Amino acid sequence: MESQMSEPTRAKDVVRALLDRLPDDCQLEQVIEEILLLAGPWCEPASLPALTEAQRAALADSIQHHRQNPELRRPWREALEKIRQRQ
């Protein structure tokens, strides 16, 4: 019975955290899109392909850079928009 209680609590915590990081003036569609991204099948570890050693190294380097340079962080939507503008 305890596992049934922990899953909804965890889900609420995840949604609260999501809402906390979204801008106050965000649209409902943006909130829904973000929730759908959280719940997609790509989030299940079993559905993801194994990483190669090169991919693991690149990911580790990226995480290290991210932690060492927090001032360079950008929301993914902002980064995506910047990429679209370059095209």
Gaussian input, Z-matrix of N, CA and C with variables (Angstrom, degrees):
# hf/3-21g

backbone

0 1
 N
 C     1     B1
 C     2     B2     1     A1
 N     3     B3     2     A2     1     D1
 C     4     B4     3     A3     2     D2
 C     5     B5     4     A4     3     D3
 N     6     B6     5     A5     4     D4
 C     7     B7     6     A6     5     D5
 C     8     B8     7     A7     6     D6
 N     9     B9     8     A8     7     D7
 C    10    B10     9     A9     8     D8
 C    11    B11    10    A10     9     D9
 N    12    B12    11    A11    10    D10
 C    13    B13    12    A12    11    D11
 C    14    B14    13    A13    12    D12
 N    15    B15    14    A14    13    D13
 C    16    B16    15    A15    14    D14
 C    17    B17    16    A16    15    D15
 N    18    B18    17    A17    16    D16
 C    19    B19    18    A18    17    D17
 C    20    B20    19    A19    18    D18
 N    21    B21    20    A20    19    D19
 C    22    B22    21    A21    20    D20
 C    23    B23    22    A22    21    D21
 N    24    B24    23    A23    22    D22
 C    25    B25    24    A24    23    D23
 C    26    B26    25    A25    24    D24
 N    27    B27    26    A26    25    D25
 C    28    B28    27    A27    26    D26
 C    29    B29    28    A28    27    D27
 N    30    B30    29    A29    28    D28
 C    31    B31    30    A30    29    D29
 C    32    B32    31    A31    30    D30
 N    33    B33    32    A32    31    D31
 C    34    B34    33    A33    32    D32
 C    35    B35    34    A34    33    D33
 N    36    B36    35    A35    34    D34
 C    37    B37    36    A36    35    D35
 C    38    B38    37    A37    36    D36
 N    39    B39    38    A38    37    D37
 C    40    B40    39    A39    38    D38
 C    41    B41    40    A40    39    D39
 N    42    B42    41    A41    40    D40
 C    43    B43    42    A42    41    D41
 C    44    B44    43    A43    42    D42
 N    45    B45    44    A44    43    D43
 C    46    B46    45    A45    44    D44
 C    47    B47    46    A46    45    D45
 N    48    B48    47    A47    46    D46
 C    49    B49    48    A48    47    D47
 C    50    B50    49    A49    48    D48
 N    51    B51    50    A50    49    D49
 C    52    B52    51    A51    50    D50
 C    53    B53    52    A52    51    D51
 N    54    B54    53    A53    52    D52
 C    55    B55    54    A54    53    D53
 C    56    B56    55    A55    54    D54
 N    57    B57    56    A56    55    D55
 C    58    B58    57    A57    56    D56
 C    59    B59    58    A58    57    D57
 N    60    B60    59    A59    58    D58
 C    61    B61    60    A60    59    D59
 C    62    B62    61    A61    60    D60
 N    63    B63    62    A62    61    D61
 C    64    B64    63    A63    62    D62
 C    65    B65    64    A64    63    D63
 N    66    B66    65    A65    64    D64
 C    67    B67    66    A66    65    D65
 C    68    B68    67    A67    66    D66
 N    69    B69    68    A68    67    D67
 C    70    B70    69    A69    68    D68
 C    71    B71    70    A70    69    D69
 N    72    B72    71    A71    70    D70
 C    73    B73    72    A72    71    D71
 C    74    B74    73    A73    72    D72
 N    75    B75    74    A74    73    D73
 C    76    B76    75    A75    74    D74
 C    77    B77    76    A76    75    D75
 N    78    B78    77    A77    76    D76
 C    79    B79    78    A78    77    D77
 C    80    B80    79    A79    78    D78
 N    81    B81    80    A80    79    D79
 C    82    B82    81    A81    80    D80
 C    83    B83    82    A82    81    D81
 N    84    B84    83    A83    82    D82
 C    85    B85    84    A84    83    D83
 C    86    B86    85    A85    84    D84
 N    87    B87    86    A86    85    D85
 C    88    B88    87    A87    86    D86
 C    89    B89    88    A88    87    D87
 N    90    B90    89    A89    88    D88
 C    91    B91    90    A90    89    D89
 C    92    B92    91    A91    90    D90
 N    93    B93    92    A92    91    D91
 C    94    B94    93    A93    92    D92
 C    95    B95    94    A94    93    D93
 N    96    B96    95    A95    94    D94
 C    97    B97    96    A96    95    D95
 C    98    B98    97    A97    96    D96
 N    99    B99    98    A98    97    D97
 C   100   B100    99    A99    98    D98
 C   101   B101   100   A100    99    D99
 N   102   B102   101   A101   100   D100
 C   103   B103   102   A102   101   D101
 C   104   B104   103   A103   102   D102
 N   105   B105   104   A104   103   D103
 C   106   B106   105   A105   104   D104
 C   107   B107   106   A106   105   D105
 N   108   B108   107   A107   106   D106
 C   109   B109   108   A108   107   D107
 C   110   B110   109   A109   108   D108
 N   111   B111   110   A110   109   D109
 C   112   B112   111   A111   110   D110
 C   113   B113   112   A112   111   D111
 N   114   B114   113   A113   112   D112
 C   115   B115   114   A114   113   D113
 C   116   B116   115   A115   114   D114
 N   117   B117   116   A116   115   D115
 C   118   B118   117   A117   116   D116
 C   119   B119   118   A118   117   D117
 N   120   B120   119   A119   118   D118
 C   121   B121   120   A120   119   D119
 C   122   B122   121   A121   120   D120
 N   123   B123   122   A122   121   D121
 C   124   B124   123   A123   122   D122
 C   125   B125   124   A124   123   D123
 N   126   B126   125   A125   124   D124
 C   127   B127   126   A126   125   D125
 C   128   B128   127   A127   126   D126
 N   129   B129   128   A128   127   D127
 C   130   B130   129   A129   128   D128
 C   131   B131   130   A130   129   D129
 N   132   B132   131   A131   130   D130
 C   133   B133   132   A132   131   D131
 C   134   B134   133   A133   132   D132
 N   135   B135   134   A134   133   D133
 C   136   B136   135   A135   134   D134
 C   137   B137   136   A136   135   D135
 N   138   B138   137   A137   136   D136
 C   139   B139   138   A138   137   D137
 C   140   B140   139   A139   138   D138
 N   141   B141   140   A140   139   D139
 C   142   B142   141   A141   140   D140
 C   143   B143   142   A142   141   D141
 N   144   B144   143   A143   142   D142
 C   145   B145   144   A144   143   D143
 C   146   B146   145   A145   144   D144
 N   147   B147   146   A146   145   D145
 C   148   B148   147   A147   146   D146
 C   149   B149   148   A148   147   D147
 N   150   B150   149   A149   148   D148
 C   151   B151   150   A150   149   D149
 C   152   B152   151   A151   150   D150
 N   153   B153   152   A152   151   D151
 C   154   B154   153   A153   152   D152
 C   155   B155   154   A154   153   D153
 N   156   B156   155   A155   154   D154
 C   157   B157   156   A156   155   D155
 C   158   B158   157   A157   156   D156
 N   159   B159   158   A158   157   D157
 C   160   B160   159   A159   158   D158
 C   161   B161   160   A160   159   D159
 N   162   B162   161   A161   160   D160
 C   163   B163   162   A162   161   D161
 C   164   B164   163   A163   162   D162
 N   165   B165   164   A164   163   D163
 C   166   B166   165   A165   164   D164
 C   167   B167   166   A166   165   D165
 N   168   B168   167   A167   166   D166
 C   169   B169   168   A168   167   D167
 C   170   B170   169   A169   168   D168
 N   171   B171   170   A170   169   D169
 C   172   B172   171   A171   170   D170
 C   173   B173   172   A172   171   D171
 N   174   B174   173   A173   172   D172
 C   175   B175   174   A174   173   D173
 C   176   B176   175   A175   174   D174
 N   177   B177   176   A176   175   D175
 C   178   B178   177   A177   176   D176
 C   179   B179   178   A178   177   D177
 N   180   B180   179   A179   178   D178
 C   181   B181   180   A180   179   D179
 C   182   B182   181   A181   180   D180
 N   183   B183   182   A182   181   D181
 C   184   B184   183   A183   182   D182
 C   185   B185   184   A184   183   D183
 N   186   B186   185   A185   184   D184
 C   187   B187   186   A186   185   D185
 C   188   B188   187   A187   186   D186
 N   189   B189   188   A188   187   D187
 C   190   B190   189   A189   188   D188
 C   191   B191   190   A190   189   D189
 N   192   B192   191   A191   190   D190
 C   193   B193   192   A192   191   D191
 C   194   B194   193   A193   192   D192
 N   195   B195   194   A194   193   D193
 C   196   B196   195   A195   194   D194
 C   197   B197   196   A196   195   D195
 N   198   B198   197   A197   196   D196
 C   199   B199   198   A198   197   D197
 C   200   B200   199   A199   198   D198
 N   201   B201   200   A200   199   D199
 C   202   B202   201   A201   200   D200
 C   203   B203   202   A202   201   D201
 N   204   B204   203   A203   202   D202
 C   205   B205   204   A204   203   D203
 C   206   B206   205   A205   204   D204
 N   207   B207   206   A206   205   D205
 C   208   B208   207   A207   206   D206
 C   209   B209   208   A208   207   D207
 N   210   B210   209   A209   208   D208
 C   211   B211   210   A210   209   D209
 C   212   B212   211   A211   210   D210
 N   213   B213   212   A212   211   D211
 C   214   B214   213   A213   212   D212
 C   215   B215   214   A214   213   D213
 N   216   B216   215   A215   214   D214
 C   217   B217   216   A216   215   D215
 C   218   B218   217   A217   216   D216
 N   219   B219   218   A218   217   D217
 C   220   B220   219   A219   218   D218
 C   221   B221   220   A220   219   D219
 N   222   B222   221   A221   220   D220
 C   223   B223   222   A222   221   D221
 C   224   B224   223   A223   222   D222
 N   225   B225   224   A224   223   D223
 C   226   B226   225   A225   224   D224
 C   227   B227   226   A226   225   D225
 N   228   B228   227   A227   226   D226
 C   229   B229   228   A228   227   D227
 C   230   B230   229   A229   228   D228
 N   231   B231   230   A230   229   D229
 C   232   B232   231   A231   230   D230
 C   233   B233   232   A232   231   D231
 N   234   B234   233   A233   232   D232
 C   235   B235   234   A234   233   D233
 C   236   B236   235   A235   234   D234
 N   237   B237   236   A236   235   D235
 C   238   B238   237   A237   236   D236
 C   239   B239   238   A238   237   D237
 N   240   B240   239   A239   238   D238
 C   241   B241   240   A240   239   D239
 C   242   B242   241   A241   240   D240
 N   243   B243   242   A242   241   D241
 C   244   B244   243   A243   242   D242
 C   245   B245   244   A244   243   D243
 N   246   B246   245   A245   244   D244
 C   247   B247   246   A246   245   D245
 C   248   B248   247   A247   246   D246
 N   249   B249   248   A248   247   D247
 C   250   B250   249   A249   248   D248
 C   251   B251   250   A250   249   D249
 N   252   B252   251   A251   250   D250
 C   253   B253   252   A252   251   D251
 C   254   B254   253   A253   252   D252
 N   255   B255   254   A254   253   D253
 C   256   B256   255   A255   254   D254
 C   257   B257   256   A256   255   D255
 N   258   B258   257   A257   256   D256
 C   259   B259   258   A258   257   D257
 C   260   B260   259   A259   258   D258

   B1=1.4411
   B2=1.5349
   B3=1.3297
   B4=1.4510
   B5=1.5237
   B6=1.3494
   B7=1.4596
   B8=1.5215
   B9=1.3207
   B10=1.4526
   B11=1.5260
   B12=1.3143
   B13=1.4523
   B14=1.5275
   B15=1.3295
   B16=1.4529
   B17=1.5280
   B18=1.3107
   B19=1.4647
   B20=1.5290
   B21=1.3528
   B22=1.4742
   B23=1.5252
   B24=1.3219
   B25=1.4572
   B26=1.5114
   B27=1.3242
   B28=1.4537
   B29=1.5237
   B30=1.3071
   B31=1.4657
   B32=1.5264
   B33=1.3119
   B34=1.4659
   B35=1.5233
   B36=1.3234
   B37=1.4652
   B38=1.5257
   B39=1.3271
   B40=1.4600
   B41=1.5302
   B42=1.3222
   B43=1.4671
   B44=1.5216
   B45=1.3300
   B46=1.4670
   B47=1.5234
   B48=1.3324
   B49=1.4644
   B50=1.5247
   B51=1.3246
   B52=1.4641
   B53=1.5298
   B54=1.3143
   B55=1.4607
   B56=1.5239
   B57=1.3234
   B58=1.4601
   B59=1.5170
   B60=1.3218
   B61=1.4664
   B62=1.5315
   B63=1.3146
   B64=1.4639
   B65=1.5281
   B66=1.3266
   B67=1.4727
   B68=1.5233
   B69=1.3248
   B70=1.4647
   B71=1.5243
   B72=1.3209
   B73=1.4642
   B74=1.5304
   B75=1.3326
   B76=1.4760
   B77=1.5289
   B78=1.3035
   B79=1.4577
   B80=1.5279
   B81=1.3124
   B82=1.4603
   B83=1.5266
   B84=1.3199
   B85=1.4665
   B86=1.5270
   B87=1.3212
   B88=1.4649
   B89=1.5328
   B90=1.3266
   B91=1.4633
   B92=1.5310
   B93=1.3162
   B94=1.4636
   B95=1.5189
   B96=1.3214
   B97=1.4624
   B98=1.5269
   B99=1.3238
   B100=1.4627
   B101=1.5246
   B102=1.3100
   B103=1.4695
   B104=1.5223
   B105=1.3212
   B106=1.4590
   B107=1.5201
   B108=1.3218
   B109=1.4626
   B110=1.5227
   B111=1.3310
   B112=1.4602
   B113=1.5191
   B114=1.3282
   B115=1.4554
   B116=1.5184
   B117=1.3208
   B118=1.4579
   B119=1.5206
   B120=1.3258
   B121=1.4720
   B122=1.5180
   B123=1.3452
   B124=1.4572
   B125=1.5235
   B126=1.3243
   B127=1.4642
   B128=1.5244
   B129=1.2982
   B130=1.4623
   B131=1.5171
   B132=1.3318
   B133=1.4699
   B134=1.5303
   B135=1.3203
   B136=1.4640
   B137=1.5234
   B138=1.3373
   B139=1.4673
   B140=1.5257
   B141=1.3227
   B142=1.4583
   B143=1.5256
   B144=1.3235
   B145=1.4691
   B146=1.5320
   B147=1.3019
   B148=1.4597
   B149=1.5300
   B150=1.3246
   B151=1.4561
   B152=1.5237
   B153=1.3146
   B154=1.4632
   B155=1.5243
   B156=1.3106
   B157=1.4651
   B158=1.5235
   B159=1.3226
   B160=1.4693
   B161=1.5302
   B162=1.3274
   B163=1.4614
   B164=1.5244
   B165=1.3370
   B166=1.4697
   B167=1.5337
   B168=1.3333
   B169=1.4630
   B170=1.5274
   B171=1.3378
   B172=1.4650
   B173=1.5246
   B174=1.3153
   B175=1.4590
   B176=1.5256
   B177=1.3250
   B178=1.4655
   B179=1.5285
   B180=1.3292
   B181=1.4638
   B182=1.5309
   B183=1.3181
   B184=1.4600
   B185=1.5310
   B186=1.3188
   B187=1.4657
   B188=1.5259
   B189=1.3201
   B190=1.4648
   B191=1.5342
   B192=1.3274
   B193=1.4686
   B194=1.5269
   B195=1.3115
   B196=1.4625
   B197=1.5319
   B198=1.3313
   B199=1.4656
   B200=1.5252
   B201=1.3176
   B202=1.4610
   B203=1.5243
   B204=1.3239
   B205=1.4683
   B206=1.5335
   B207=1.3175
   B208=1.4735
   B209=1.5193
   B210=1.3309
   B211=1.4687
   B212=1.5263
   B213=1.3259
   B214=1.4701
   B215=1.5271
   B216=1.3208
   B217=1.4673
   B218=1.5176
   B219=1.3313
   B220=1.4551
   B221=1.5239
   B222=1.3279
   B223=1.4710
   B224=1.5300
   B225=1.3165
   B226=1.4638
   B227=1.5171
   B228=1.3134
   B229=1.4694
   B230=1.5243
   B231=1.3240
   B232=1.4607
   B233=1.5302
   B234=1.3214
   B235=1.4707
   B236=1.5264
   B237=1.3197
   B238=1.4639
   B239=1.5238
   B240=1.3091
   B241=1.4753
   B242=1.5262
   B243=1.3179
   B244=1.4639
   B245=1.5304
   B246=1.3173
   B247=1.4646
   B248=1.5209
   B249=1.3238
   B250=1.4696
   B251=1.5183
   B252=1.3196
   B253=1.4634
   B254=1.5292
   B255=1.3006
   B256=1.4680
   B257=1.5302
   B258=1.3194
   B259=1.4697
   B260=1.4895
   A1=111.51
   A2=116.99
   A3=120.88
   A4=111.97
   A5=117.81
   A6=119.89
   A7=111.77
   A8=117.30
   A9=119.58
   A10=110.99
   A11=117.72
   A12=121.46
   A13=111.43
   A14=117.05
   A15=119.33
   A16=112.24
   A17=118.50
   A18=120.36
   A19=112.53
   A20=119.57
   A21=117.92
   A22=112.35
   A23=117.38
   A24=120.25
   A25=109.56
   A26=117.56
   A27=121.74
   A28=109.73
   A29=117.70
   A30=121.29
   A31=110.56
   A32=117.12
   A33=120.13
   A34=110.38
   A35=116.58
   A36=119.94
   A37=110.97
   A38=116.76
   A39=121.31
   A40=110.05
   A41=117.06
   A42=120.62
   A43=110.48
   A44=117.85
   A45=120.05
   A46=111.17
   A47=115.70
   A48=119.93
   A49=110.64
   A50=116.18
   A51=120.83
   A52=110.30
   A53=116.73
   A54=120.35
   A55=111.87
   A56=116.42
   A57=119.77
   A58=112.59
   A59=117.57
   A60=118.84
   A61=113.20
   A62=117.77
   A63=120.31
   A64=109.60
   A65=117.29
   A66=118.78
   A67=111.11
   A68=116.15
   A69=120.81
   A70=112.60
   A71=117.30
   A72=120.52
   A73=112.88
   A74=117.26
   A75=119.43
   A76=110.46
   A77=114.75
   A78=121.98
   A79=110.07
   A80=117.07
   A81=122.26
   A82=110.92
   A83=117.14
   A84=120.64
   A85=111.15
   A86=116.53
   A87=120.62
   A88=110.49
   A89=116.66
   A90=120.54
   A91=109.75
   A92=116.56
   A93=121.00
   A94=110.68
   A95=116.98
   A96=120.89
   A97=111.14
   A98=116.51
   A99=120.58
   A100=111.11
   A101=117.31
   A102=120.77
   A103=110.29
   A104=117.57
   A105=120.59
   A106=111.31
   A107=117.27
   A108=120.35
   A109=111.21
   A110=116.95
   A111=120.94
   A112=111.93
   A113=116.72
   A114=121.06
   A115=114.04
   A116=118.13
   A117=120.89
   A118=113.44
   A119=116.73
   A120=120.74
   A121=112.19
   A122=117.93
   A123=121.43
   A124=111.24
   A125=117.60
   A126=120.71
   A127=112.20
   A128=117.05
   A129=121.09
   A130=109.51
   A131=118.36
   A132=120.88
   A133=113.28
   A134=118.10
   A135=120.93
   A136=112.21
   A137=117.60
   A138=120.19
   A139=112.39
   A140=116.82
   A141=120.28
   A142=111.02
   A143=117.43
   A144=119.02
   A145=110.00
   A146=116.30
   A147=120.69
   A148=109.67
   A149=116.65
   A150=121.10
   A151=109.95
   A152=115.84
   A153=119.97
   A154=108.03
   A155=117.25
   A156=120.39
   A157=110.67
   A158=117.05
   A159=120.76
   A160=110.44
   A161=117.23
   A162=120.79
   A163=110.87
   A164=116.08
   A165=119.94
   A166=110.78
   A167=116.38
   A168=121.07
   A169=110.57
   A170=116.79
   A171=120.74
   A172=110.59
   A173=117.18
   A174=121.34
   A175=110.69
   A176=116.94
   A177=120.78
   A178=110.87
   A179=116.76
   A180=120.74
   A181=111.28
   A182=115.88
   A183=121.09
   A184=110.94
   A185=117.03
   A186=121.06
   A187=110.25
   A188=116.53
   A189=120.52
   A190=110.69
   A191=117.07
   A192=121.31
   A193=110.53
   A194=116.34
   A195=122.46
   A196=110.16
   A197=116.86
   A198=120.78
   A199=112.04
   A200=116.92
   A201=120.37
   A202=112.70
   A203=117.12
   A204=121.28
   A205=111.15
   A206=117.72
   A207=119.19
   A208=113.45
   A209=117.11
   A210=120.09
   A211=112.33
   A212=117.49
   A213=121.35
   A214=113.16
   A215=116.76
   A216=120.34
   A217=110.63
   A218=115.11
   A219=122.12
   A220=108.41
   A221=117.55
   A222=119.32
   A223=109.67
   A224=116.80
   A225=119.15
   A226=111.53
   A227=118.10
   A228=119.81
   A229=110.78
   A230=116.13
   A231=120.83
   A232=110.50
   A233=116.20
   A234=120.08
   A235=110.63
   A236=116.98
   A237=121.26
   A238=110.78
   A239=117.04
   A240=120.83
   A241=110.72
   A242=116.62
   A243=120.84
   A244=110.36
   A245=117.06
   A246=121.28
   A247=110.68
   A248=116.82
   A249=120.84
   A250=111.56
   A251=117.11
   A252=120.49
   A253=111.31
   A254=117.51
   A255=121.05
   A256=112.27
   A257=116.95
   A258=120.00
   A259=112.98
   D1=-31.99
   D2=-178.07
   D3=-62.62
   D4=-38.77
   D5=179.90
   D6=-64.83
   D7=-30.77
   D8=177.10
   D9=-68.76
   D10=-29.97
   D11=179.60
   D12=-78.88
   D13=-34.31
   D14=-174.88
   D15=-73.51
   D16=-33.14
   D17=-177.92
   D18=-64.21
   D19=-48.75
   D20=177.03
   D21=-62.51
   D22=-38.80
   D23=178.69
   D24=-62.10
   D25=-45.24
   D26=178.59
   D27=-61.02
   D28=-43.92
   D29=-179.90
   D30=-61.20
   D31=-42.17
   D32=178.73
   D33=-64.37
   D34=-40.84
   D35=179.20
   D36=-63.06
   D37=-40.21
   D38=179.60
   D39=-65.22
   D40=-43.62
   D41=179.73
   D42=-67.01
   D43=-40.51
   D44=176.92
   D45=-59.77
   D46=-44.90
   D47=179.32
   D48=-62.90
   D49=-39.70
   D50=177.48
   D51=-61.18
   D52=-47.26
   D53=-179.89
   D54=-64.06
   D55=-35.30
   D56=179.07
   D57=-65.18
   D58=-31.11
   D59=-177.36
   D60=-91.98
   D61=-10.77
   D62=175.88
   D63=-81.48
   D64=150.53
   D65=178.48
   D66=-64.81
   D67=150.55
   D68=-178.48
   D69=-61.03
   D70=-27.76
   D71=-177.75
   D72=-96.12
   D73=19.87
   D74=-178.84
   D75=-68.95
   D76=156.52
   D77=179.72
   D78=-89.32
   D79=155.90
   D80=179.08
   D81=-57.86
   D82=-38.00
   D83=179.73
   D84=-60.48
   D85=-37.34
   D86=178.79
   D87=-66.38
   D88=-41.54
   D89=178.49
   D90=-62.43
   D91=-45.34
   D92=-179.86
   D93=-62.73
   D94=-43.70
   D95=179.16
   D96=-60.64
   D97=-42.66
   D98=179.47
   D99=-65.07
   D100=-40.11
   D101=177.72
   D102=-64.93
   D103=-41.91
   D104=178.06
   D105=-62.79
   D106=-37.13
   D107=176.65
   D108=-64.13
   D109=-35.92
   D110=178.02
   D111=-68.07
   D112=-31.54
   D113=-172.79
   D114=-98.80
   D115=3.13
   D116=-176.46
   D117=-67.70
   D118=157.82
   D119=-179.59
   D120=-64.18
   D121=-20.60
   D122=178.87
   D123=-67.97
   D124=-11.27
   D125=179.25
   D126=-85.12
   D127=-10.74
   D128=179.00
   D129=-82.31
   D130=121.36
   D131=-178.22
   D132=-54.76
   D133=-34.77
   D134=-178.60
   D135=-67.38
   D136=-22.32
   D137=-177.81
   D138=-89.11
   D139=-6.28
   D140=-177.71
   D141=-93.52
   D142=139.81
   D143=176.09
   D144=-71.12
   D145=154.56
   D146=178.23
   D147=-67.42
   D148=144.39
   D149=178.46
   D150=-82.44
   D151=145.86
   D152=173.13
   D153=-77.64
   D154=167.78
   D155=177.89
   D156=-62.16
   D157=-38.94
   D158=178.42
   D159=-63.13
   D160=-40.46
   D161=178.91
   D162=-67.17
   D163=-40.40
   D164=177.66
   D165=-61.46
   D166=-43.29
   D167=-179.91
   D168=-64.84
   D169=-43.30
   D170=179.31
   D171=-64.21
   D172=-40.40
   D173=178.44
   D174=-65.15
   D175=-43.80
   D176=178.21
   D177=-61.60
   D178=-42.21
   D179=177.62
   D180=-62.54
   D181=-42.12
   D182=-179.74
   D183=-64.46
   D184=-43.49
   D185=178.78
   D186=-63.72
   D187=-43.59
   D188=178.90
   D189=-61.46
   D190=-45.23
   D191=177.80
   D192=-60.53
   D193=-42.68
   D194=-179.65
   D195=-60.75
   D196=-44.10
   D197=-179.09
   D198=-70.37
   D199=-33.62
   D200=-178.20
   D201=-80.60
   D202=-18.26
   D203=-176.14
   D204=-130.42
   D205=62.16
   D206=-176.53
   D207=-61.57
   D208=-24.70
   D209=-179.56
   D210=-68.96
   D211=-15.17
   D212=179.64
   D213=-91.27
   D214=-2.74
   D215=-177.93
   D216=-63.62
   D217=141.83
   D218=176.02
   D219=-137.80
   D220=142.78
   D221=173.54
   D222=-60.35
   D223=147.68
   D224=-175.23
   D225=-61.54
   D226=-32.41
   D227=178.69
   D228=-63.88
   D229=-40.04
   D230=178.90
   D231=-65.97
   D232=-42.51
   D233=178.38
   D234=-64.18
   D235=-42.10
   D236=179.24
   D237=-62.68
   D238=-42.20
   D239=178.62
   D240=-62.85
   D241=-39.75
   D242=178.81
   D243=-63.89
   D244=-40.56
   D245=176.98
   D246=-63.63
   D247=-43.70
   D248=179.77
   D249=-62.71
   D250=-35.84
   D251=-179.97
   D252=-67.81
   D253=-28.49
   D254=179.83
   D255=-74.87
   D256=-21.55
   D257=-175.74
   D258=-78.57

